[in-house]
């Protein structure tokens, strides 16, 4: 593997530009949760893609939060800035024909000491495809991008991106097994799947006041056919949020748990027994110790 390349690639951008969908597409498997609501990703997620020429180690970061400054968002912003200073290549993701003050703020954080590739996502949503070239020309003046690559992560139209990234990765042997897709363990992935269902099945406000903790995770039975028993707690800020999460007659929590269990069984390729409770921890999102104990801001 004398000509093999291996490197770390950060995926950054403001909330809701499609970073997690892009990561999942690049890896070829769903490892980062997605939602139409912004600011879904809270942790640094590592996705791994390996082909005959290179191993790409992608780091999906939370969308840089410019408005809310509680302990949770400070921890997430810290994760973004730390990541930018520790990778070989940066992917700066924006929406096609959209570049506003929020994108500009993230642009100011981009390093000048490593290649930055501009990824123009959601090109499938452009009503007038003729807008794309002028937009690319405009963006080329904003920063010294190493490459500018238009994609549609939602439509899996991303084939040009790995080729563009590979040009800038350093020579080196693979750091992970060739069939690995993430360095996150099953406990972490289970918690993220539950959190995704909360974002997808609840209203606008409650999901942002919740976090998920895996209390117990066990395997029973022979390897390859084991049953995973997962016991999880959803942490909320107020009693009213707990009532909303549980729903009338427990219907909402049942739907969240059922959908989460099905996704876990697909991801883990085995049977899952899942129990989920709701716990109240007032002010957890602005409590530095609580935020740290839940793993936010880890780099």
N, C-alpha and C positions, 0 to 999 in steps of 0.2 A: 504493500500500500504506500509506495514512495510518493505517489502523486495524489494521495488522498487528502482531502481538506476537512477540517473540523472547527467549528466555532460557535460562539454564542450570538444570538440575534435578538435584540429587544424590539418589542412591538409596542409603540407608544402613540398617544393621540388623545384628544378630548373624549369625554364620555359619549357613547352611542354612535361611534363611527364604524363599528363592526370588527373590532380587534379580536374578540373571542371567536366569532364566526370564521375569521381569517385563519386564526391559529388552528381551529378544528379542521379546516379544509387542508391546510398545509401538512398536518400530521396524518390526516386520513381517518381520524376517529374523534369522537366527541369527548374531550377532556376538560374543556372550559365551558362553564354554563353560559347560556345566552338568554336574552329577554329583550322585548321591545322597549322596556324601561331603561333609562340611562343608568350608569354607575352600578352595574350588576357585579362586575368583577371587583373583589376586595383584596385578594391575595395575588402574589406573584406566582403565576402558573408556568411550569416548564413543559414544553412539548418537544418531542424528538422525532425527526424525520431522517431516515438514512437511505441513500441510494448508492449506486455503484461508484460514485465519485466523491461523495461528501456526506458528513453527518451534520445536520442543522439542529442546533439546540435553541429552540425558540423560547423567549420569555415574554409571556403576556402580562402586562401590567394593568393596574387599575387606571381608569381614565383620570387624568389629573384634575383634581377638584379645586376650582377657583373661587367658589362662593362660600361654602360652608367650612368652618374652621374648627369643628369639634375634634376630640382626640382621635376618633376613628379616621376622619379624613386627613388629619395631620400624619397619621401613621401610614396611610395609603400613599400620600404625596412623597413621604420619605422613601417608600419602596420604589417609586418611579425614579427619583433622582439618583438613588444608589445604583439602580439597574443601569442607567445610562452611562455610568462611569465604570462599568465592569464587563462590558460586552465588546464584541469585535465589529458588529454591524448594527445599525439602528434602522428599523422600519418606522417611518412617520406616516400614520394613516389619517387620511382626511376623506371627506365625501366629495364626489364629483360635483364641480361647479359651486362648492361651498367652502369658503375660507373666510372666517370671521375673527373677531377679537379673541375668542376662546382658543382657536387654532393658533393664532399669533402668539398667545402666551406660552403654549407648549413649544412652539418653534424656538422661542428664546432660550429654552432649556437644552436644545439639541447641541451635542458636542461638536467641536470643530476638529477634533483630533482623531476621528474615526469615520468611516463611510456612512452616510445617511441616505437611505433610499426612500423616496417619496412614493407611497402607495396610494393611488387615487381609487378609492373603493366606490361601490354602488353605481358603476357606470351603466348598469342595466336600467337604472331609474331615470336616465337622461331622456327627456322627450325629444330633444334635438341633438343628435350625435355630433352635429357640427360644432357644438359648444366645446367639445373636449379638447381639440387642438389649441384653440386660443387660451383655454384654461391652463393647459400644460405650459404654454409659453409664458403665461403670467407667473405661474408658480416657479419656473426656472429662475426668475429674477429675485425671488424671495430669499433663496438660500443656495449654497453651492452643493446641490444634491449630486450624489454619485450616479444615481439612476432615477428615472421617473417611470413608474410602471402602473398603468391603469388595470384594474381588476374588478371582478364581481364576485366577492366571497360567497354571497348567498347563492349564486348560480354555479359555484365551483369553477369559475373561469379565472384560474390563478396559475396556469401552467408556466407563464413567462417569469413569474416571480422567483422560484427556486434557481433558475438559470442566472438571473440577475444577481441574486445574493451570492451564489457560488463563486463568482468572480472575485469576491472580496474576502472570502474566508481564508484563514492561514492554513498552511500545510500542517497536518497532524493526524495521528491515529484516532479512531473512534473512542469516545469517552464512555459510551453506553453500549449495551448489547444491541445487536443489529435489529432486533425485533421490539425493542423498548419504544414506547410512545410518550411516556411521561416519567418523571422522577418522584411524583407524588404517590403516597401510599393509598390503599383502599379506604382507610378511615377518612382521609381528607376528601377523596372523591365522593364518598357517600354523603358527607356533610354538604358538599357543594351541590349535589343533585337535589337534596331536600330543599336547599335554599333557592335553587332555580324554580322548583315547583311553587314555592311561596310567592316568588316574584311573578310567576305566570298566572296564578289562580286568585291572587288578592288584588285589592285596589291600589291606588297610587302611593299612599303614605305608609301603610303598615309594613311592607317588605323592608323598607329602609331602617326600621326600628327593630329588626330581628337579626339574630345570629343563630348558628346551629352548632351544637357541641355533641360529639359522639361519646356517650357515657360508657358503652361496652361494645366490643366487636369481637366475635368468636367464630371459629370454624368447627364444624362437627362432621364426622364421617371421613371416608378415604379421600386422599388427594385427587383432585380432578372431578370429584362428585360430592364435594363437601357442601353442607348447608351453612350459609353465613347468617348468624344471628346478630342483628344490629339494633342497639337501643340508643335513641337520640333524644336530645332536649332542644327545643326551640326557645331561645332567650328573647323576651320582649321587655319593653320599657314600662308599659302600663296595663292595668287590669282590663281596660276596654279592648286593648289589642289582643289580649289572650282570648277574649270572647269572640272577636272577629275571626281569629285563626281557627278556633275550634268549630265555629259555625253552629247553626241550628241543629240540634240533635247530633252534633259531632260530624256533620256531613262534609264540612270544608276540610277538616283535618284528615278525614278518611280519604277524600279525593287526593289531597297532597301526598299522603302516605302511599296510596295505591300507585299513583303515577311514578313516585320516586322509586318504589320497590321494583316496578317493571323496568325502569331505566337501569337500575343497579344490576338486575339479573342479566340484562343485555350486555352491559359493560363488563361485568365480572364473569360472564358465561357460566352461571350456576344459580341455584335456588337461593332466595333471600327471605329471611323472616325479619320483619321490620316493625318496631314499636317506636312511636314518637310522642313525647309529652311536651307541654308548654310550661315554661317557668318565667316568673316575673323577676326582673332585676332592674330596678328603677335607675335611670341615668347611666346605664352601662356604656352607651356610645360616647359619653364625655368623661369617662373614668379611665385614666391612663392605665391603671393596673388591670382593670377588667378587659380593656382592649388588648393589652399585651397577653393576658391569660388565654384569650380566644385566638391568639396567633396572628393578629393583624400587624402589618408592618415588618413581618419577617422578610429577610433578604438572604 
